[in-house]
Amino acid sequence: MPGFIRTNEPDRATALDRHLPIQPPADIISESEYFEHTKPPEYLPKIEQQVDEFVNRHNGKRRIAVVTSGGTTVPLENNTVRFIDNFSAGTRGATSTEQFLENGYAVIFLHREFSLLPYSRHYSHTTNCFLDFMEEDENGKVVVRETYQKNMAETLKKYRHAKDKGLLLLVPFTTVNQYLYTLRLLARELKPAEPSKVLFYLAAAVSDFFVPSSRIAEHKIQSTGTGKLVIDLDPVPKFLRRLVETWIPGAMIISFKLETDEKLLLSKCRQALQRYGHQLVIGNLLQTRKHEVVFVTEKDAVPVRLSQDQIDDAVEIESVFIPKVIHRHSDYIDSKVQELQPL
Ligand code: PAZ
């Protein structure tokens, strides 16, 4: 069961290996060098087995989406007490996954452990504790409160459908290293499927900097000495190029770009497209990400915004833009079929 893989506990026995080649400080290493310098998470073979089963079940029968969600951490110690984190709660990824499932996709949900999950997100991490949705009836039985019955029944039905049909595979990560290794594994395992029917939807907030394993402290950093803690981080290699070119060529790849300065957003999205040659970048600003995104391709930049009425009615922007994503995926599949037609 995927739920039993724990990613948030340090891999004390195997993670730290001082025999690995030493990475020169602050050098920009290539994606392949990264994997030479860093050890894979020890649970990876278990995930491989789950992914194989999932792919065999769905391959050729339906489209498969790999949705990444939540933020990666950067441990500062191998026996990790402290780590660098980011704001992402996994709302985008979990909400989008529900939309993909409801539109016939099977979804591998590569998510930060303990971040929001599809369907259960409606009752966890909310302003209400999940117990607030329940009460005791006159016979002493715990039941769902009348006001929540309709919504919960609808959510439960969708959740059961996804679960009973094996349409959703939950794959956790905590650290950026676990994320990178698992993403590569997923892409490689999915390769045999008709590639254009596979969609990578990269909504996770992935750390740009990390402490290489050749320099990471083994134990909790002590506060004695100079009193200052100076953290020396190296850039995480740009793995997206590998995903597009070698890990799973032919799949449709959508990345997200988050900025806080509106002036930078479009140029950064275009820069990503040019660098990695994938199909679509969805840009969003931290401040407005729940109400507005922009679809950027080589040809154009198309904003998708909720109206004030939709915002007042608590419409989720993913319910508006995921149908557009799916439409673009259909066009992409058609274009690949046409490429194969004899002239
Ligand atoms: O997880 P969330 O809903 O709180 O935030 C979603 C998001 C802003 C992390 C996502 O839409 C996104 O932009 N991801 C890519 C971030 C980046 O690396 O630029």
Residues whose N, C-alpha, C, O or C-beta is under 5 A from the ligand:
A	BS01	PAZ	G70 F87 S88 A89 G90 T91 R92 L202 A203 A204 A205 V206 F256 K257 L258 N284 R289
